[in-house]
């Protein structure tokens, strides 16, 4: 174009910069600030870039990062995620089914985990259950104890919410809460297959570990809770309304879990838990060695 018009490239870019309306820059800045405040500074520049594009603004992620840095809007990050699991018990440990599953619909694989939260005067504990296909939190429970009832309450909430069919796989670490007879009885009563991670291998439950990290960085570390009731109300808002319905997930092609489930509905007559496939060793001789 420059050769055709017989102008230099430098002259063209000077003209382009001079003519670029300042209103466009302000529009982008305003949208970035609006998104950052709407999500309470939980979003980094990548998710804000995706949200801007969803709103019809075509911007480069490097530009968004620069503008966020200039406006002091980079996402708040604090403290490392800490995991504690009591797997030193003599209860039955189940085979790892999750590592061999290829998912195609919701309610084929649930993953579960427990973390602790420090309040001003005490420690409390949170148990969650996620649908691995959509990353949606389908059940959660908060308590002052690490007894099995904590995990059982979260599981019962998930079952009541989703009403899964037989064949669903439930995956967790080897913690004593998940291996307890009380927990296994609930699984068996609803024909849910238990699955557990290998020793010292957190990657088997990576989706739930990622959820806990997001929860702590975007909610727990950003708020000073007065008591258990205050924390419980905030968690219900964050998990039920924000995380499940609004927060964009890079693993879901920047959709929220609710939006992803709407885009991948179960066809009429299809069993939600019947479509998963299993992967096995490629070499059958490996079983005889």
C-alpha positions as CSV (number, residue, x, y, z in Angstrom):
1,X,0.0,0.0,0.0
2,X,2.9,2.4,0.8
3,X,4.6,1.6,-2.5
4,X,1.3,2.2,-4.4
5,X,0.7,5.6,-2.7
6,X,4.5,6.5,-2.9
7,X,4.9,7.2,0.8
8,X,7.4,5.9,3.3
9,X,6.4,3.3,5.8
10,X,7.6,5.6,8.7
11,X,5.5,8.4,7.4
12,X,2.4,6.1,7.2
13,X,2.8,5.0,10.8
14,X,3.3,8.6,12.0
15,X,0.1,9.5,10.2
16,X,-1.7,6.4,11.7
17,X,-0.6,7.3,15.2
18,X,-1.6,10.9,14.9
19,X,-5.0,9.9,13.6
20,X,-5.7,7.2,16.1
21,X,-8.5,8.6,18.2
22,X,-7.7,8.8,22.0
23,X,-11.3,7.7,22.6
24,X,-10.4,4.1,21.5
25,X,-7.6,3.9,24.1
26,X,-10.0,5.2,26.8
27,X,-12.7,2.7,25.7
28,X,-10.3,-0.2,26.1
29,X,-9.0,1.1,29.5
30,X,-12.5,1.6,30.7
31,X,-13.5,-1.9,29.7
32,X,-10.4,-3.4,31.4
33,X,-11.1,-1.5,34.6
34,X,-14.8,-2.6,34.5
35,X,-13.9,-6.3,34.1
36,X,-11.1,-6.2,36.7
37,X,-13.4,-4.6,39.3
38,X,-16.3,-6.9,38.3
39,X,-14.2,-9.9,39.0
40,X,-12.6,-8.3,42.1
41,X,-9.1,-8.4,40.5
42,X,-9.2,-12.1,40.3
43,X,-8.6,-12.1,36.5
44,X,-5.1,-11.9,35.0
45,X,-4.4,-10.3,31.6
46,X,-5.1,-13.4,29.6
47,X,-8.7,-13.8,30.9
48,X,-9.4,-10.1,30.6
49,X,-8.2,-10.3,27.0
50,X,-10.6,-13.1,26.3
51,X,-13.5,-11.2,28.1
52,X,-12.7,-8.1,26.0
53,X,-12.9,-10.2,22.8
54,X,-16.2,-11.6,24.0
55,X,-17.4,-8.0,24.3
56,X,-16.4,-7.2,20.7
57,X,-13.0,-5.5,21.4
58,X,-10.1,-6.9,19.4
59,X,-7.0,-6.3,21.5
60,X,-3.7,-8.0,21.9
61,X,-2.9,-9.6,25.2
62,X,0.4,-7.7,25.5
63,X,-1.4,-4.4,25.2
64,X,-3.9,-5.5,27.9
65,X,-1.0,-6.5,30.2
66,X,0.7,-3.1,29.6
67,X,-2.5,-1.2,30.4
68,X,-3.2,-3.3,33.5
69,X,0.3,-2.7,34.7
70,X,0.0,1.1,34.1
71,X,-3.3,1.2,36.0
72,X,-2.2,-1.1,38.8
73,X,-4.8,-3.7,37.9
74,X,-2.7,-6.9,37.7
75,X,-4.4,-9.8,39.5
76,X,-3.7,-10.2,43.2
77,X,-1.6,-13.2,44.0
78,X,-0.4,-14.3,47.4
79,X,1.0,-17.3,49.3
80,X,1.6,-20.8,48.0
81,X,-1.0,-23.5,48.0
82,X,-0.5,-26.1,50.8
83,X,-1.9,-29.6,50.7
84,X,-2.2,-32.0,53.7
85,X,-3.5,-35.5,53.4
86,X,-3.6,-38.3,56.0
87,X,-3.2,-41.4,53.9
88,X,-1.5,-43.5,56.7
89,X,-4.3,-45.8,57.4
90,X,-5.2,-49.5,57.0
91,X,-8.5,-48.9,55.2
92,X,-9.2,-50.3,51.7
93,X,-7.6,-48.3,48.8
94,X,-9.2,-48.5,45.4
95,X,-7.8,-48.8,41.9
96,X,-7.1,-45.6,39.9
97,X,-9.8,-45.5,37.2
98,X,-9.7,-41.8,36.5
99,X,-6.2,-41.9,34.9
100,X,-7.6,-44.3,32.2
101,X,-10.9,-42.4,31.4
102,X,-11.6,-40.4,28.3
103,X,-14.6,-38.2,29.1
104,X,-17.3,-37.2,26.7
105,X,-20.1,-35.8,28.9
106,X,-20.8,-34.5,32.4
107,X,-21.3,-36.8,35.4
108,X,-18.9,-39.5,34.2
109,X,-16.1,-38.5,36.6
110,X,-16.2,-36.5,39.8
111,X,-13.1,-35.5,41.6
112,X,-12.9,-34.6,45.3
113,X,-10.5,-32.9,47.7
114,X,-10.2,-31.2,51.1
115,X,-8.3,-28.1,52.2
116,X,-8.0,-26.0,55.3
117,X,-8.8,-22.3,55.7
118,X,-7.4,-20.1,58.5
119,X,-9.7,-17.7,60.2
120,X,-8.8,-15.1,62.8
121,X,-9.2,-17.5,65.8
122,X,-9.4,-21.0,64.3
123,X,-8.8,-23.4,61.4
124,X,-11.8,-24.7,59.4
125,X,-11.9,-27.2,56.6
126,X,-13.5,-27.3,53.1
127,X,-14.5,-30.4,51.1
128,X,-15.4,-30.0,47.4
129,X,-16.6,-32.3,44.6
130,X,-16.1,-31.2,41.0
131,X,-17.4,-32.6,37.7
132,X,-14.2,-33.3,35.9
133,X,-15.7,-32.8,32.4
134,X,-17.0,-29.3,33.0
135,X,-14.9,-28.3,36.1
136,X,-18.2,-27.3,37.8
137,X,-18.3,-27.5,41.6
138,X,-21.3,-29.8,42.2
139,X,-20.9,-30.1,46.0
140,X,-19.0,-28.5,48.9
141,X,-19.1,-28.4,52.7
142,X,-17.5,-26.4,55.4
143,X,-16.8,-27.6,59.0
144,X,-14.5,-27.3,62.0
145,X,-13.5,-30.9,61.9
146,X,-11.7,-33.2,59.5
147,X,-14.0,-36.1,60.4
148,X,-15.6,-38.1,57.6
149,X,-18.9,-36.2,57.9
150,X,-17.2,-33.2,56.2
151,X,-16.5,-35.1,53.0
152,X,-19.8,-37.0,53.2
153,X,-21.8,-33.8,53.4
154,X,-20.2,-32.4,50.2
155,X,-20.8,-35.7,48.5
156,X,-24.5,-35.8,49.5
157,X,-24.9,-32.3,48.2
158,X,-23.4,-33.2,44.9
159,X,-25.7,-36.3,44.6
160,X,-28.8,-34.3,45.4
161,X,-27.8,-31.5,43.0
162,X,-26.9,-33.7,40.0
163,X,-28.8,-37.0,40.5
164,X,-26.2,-39.1,38.6
165,X,-27.0,-42.4,37.0
166,X,-25.1,-45.6,37.8
167,X,-21.5,-46.0,36.6
168,X,-20.2,-42.6,37.7
169,X,-16.6,-42.7,38.9
170,X,-15.6,-40.8,42.0
171,X,-11.9,-40.0,42.3
172,X,-10.0,-38.7,45.3
173,X,-6.7,-39.0,47.1
174,X,-6.1,-41.8,49.6
175,X,-7.2,-39.6,52.6
176,X,-8.8,-41.4,55.5
177,X,-12.1,-39.5,54.9
178,X,-12.5,-40.9,51.4
179,X,-11.5,-44.4,52.5
180,X,-13.8,-44.4,55.5
181,X,-16.7,-46.9,55.6
182,X,-19.2,-44.1,56.0
183,X,-18.1,-42.4,52.7
184,X,-17.8,-45.7,50.8
185,X,-21.3,-46.7,51.9
186,X,-22.8,-43.5,50.3
187,X,-20.9,-44.2,47.1
188,X,-22.1,-47.8,46.9
189,X,-25.7,-46.8,47.8
190,X,-25.8,-44.7,44.6
191,X,-23.8,-47.1,42.5
192,X,-20.8,-44.8,42.2
193,X,-17.4,-46.4,41.5
194,X,-14.6,-45.2,43.8
195,X,-11.2,-44.4,42.4
196,X,-8.0,-43.2,44.2
197,X,-4.8,-41.6,43.3
198,X,-1.4,-43.3,43.3
199,X,0.8,-42.6,46.3
200,X,2.7,-39.3,46.2
201,X,1.2,-38.4,42.8
202,X,-0.9,-35.2,42.9
203,X,-1.3,-35.1,39.1
204,X,-4.0,-37.7,39.3
205,X,-6.2,-35.2,41.0
206,X,-4.9,-32.1,39.2
207,X,-8.4,-30.6,38.4
208,X,-9.3,-30.4,42.1
209,X,-5.9,-29.1,43.1
210,X,-6.3,-26.4,40.5
211,X,-9.7,-25.5,41.9
212,X,-8.3,-25.2,45.4
213,X,-5.5,-22.9,44.2
214,X,-7.9,-20.7,42.3
215,X,-10.2,-20.5,45.4
216,X,-7.4,-19.5,47.7
217,X,-5.8,-17.0,45.4
218,X,-9.0,-15.3,44.2
219,X,-11.1,-15.4,47.3
220,X,-9.6,-16.7,50.5
221,X,-6.4,-14.7,50.5
222,X,-8.2,-11.5,49.4
223,X,-10.7,-11.4,52.3
224,X,-10.4,-11.2,56.1
225,X,-13.2,-13.4,57.5
226,X,-14.7,-12.6,60.9
227,X,-16.1,-16.1,61.6
228,X,-17.3,-19.3,60.1
229,X,-20.7,-17.9,59.0
230,X,-19.0,-15.0,57.2
231,X,-16.7,-17.4,55.4
232,X,-19.6,-19.8,54.5
233,X,-21.6,-16.9,52.9
234,X,-18.6,-15.8,50.9
235,X,-17.8,-19.3,49.7
236,X,-21.4,-19.9,48.6
237,X,-21.3,-16.7,46.6
238,X,-17.9,-17.4,45.1
239,X,-18.4,-21.1,44.2
240,X,-22.1,-21.1,43.4
241,X,-22.5,-17.8,41.6
242,X,-19.0,-16.6,40.5
243,X,-16.9,-19.7,39.8
244,X,-19.6,-21.9,38.3
245,X,-21.5,-19.2,36.4
246,X,-19.1,-16.4,35.5
247,X,-15.4,-17.2,35.7
248,X,-13.8,-18.1,32.4
249,X,-11.7,-21.2,32.4
250,X,-8.8,-21.6,30.0
251,X,-9.3,-25.4,30.0
252,X,-12.8,-24.9,28.7
253,X,-11.8,-22.6,25.8
254,X,-12.5,-19.6,28.0
255,X,-16.1,-20.5,29.0
256,X,-17.6,-20.8,32.4
257,X,-18.6,-24.3,33.6
258,X,-22.3,-23.5,33.3
259,X,-21.8,-22.1,29.8
260,X,-19.7,-25.2,28.8
261,X,-22.3,-27.6,30.0
262,X,-25.0,-25.7,28.0
263,X,-22.8,-26.0,25.0
264,X,-22.3,-29.8,25.5
265,X,-25.8,-31.0,26.5
266,X,-26.6,-34.7,27.0
267,X,-28.7,-35.9,24.1
268,X,-32.2,-37.3,25.0
269,X,-32.1,-40.9,26.1
270,X,-28.3,-40.9,26.5
271,X,-27.0,-42.1,29.8
272,X,-24.7,-39.4,31.2
273,X,-22.4,-41.9,32.8
274,X,-22.4,-44.5,30.0
275,X,-20.4,-42.7,27.4
276,X,-16.9,-42.6,28.9
277,X,-14.2,-44.8,27.5
278,X,-11.2,-46.5,29.2
279,X,-7.6,-46.5,28.1
280,X,-5.5,-49.6,28.8
281,X,-1.9,-50.6,28.1
282,X,-1.0,-50.9,24.5
283,X,1.2,-54.0,25.0
284,X,-0.9,-56.9,26.4
285,X,2.3,-58.7,27.4
286,X,2.8,-56.0,30.1
287,X,0.2,-57.8,32.2
288,X,2.1,-61.0,32.4
289,X,5.4,-59.6,33.4
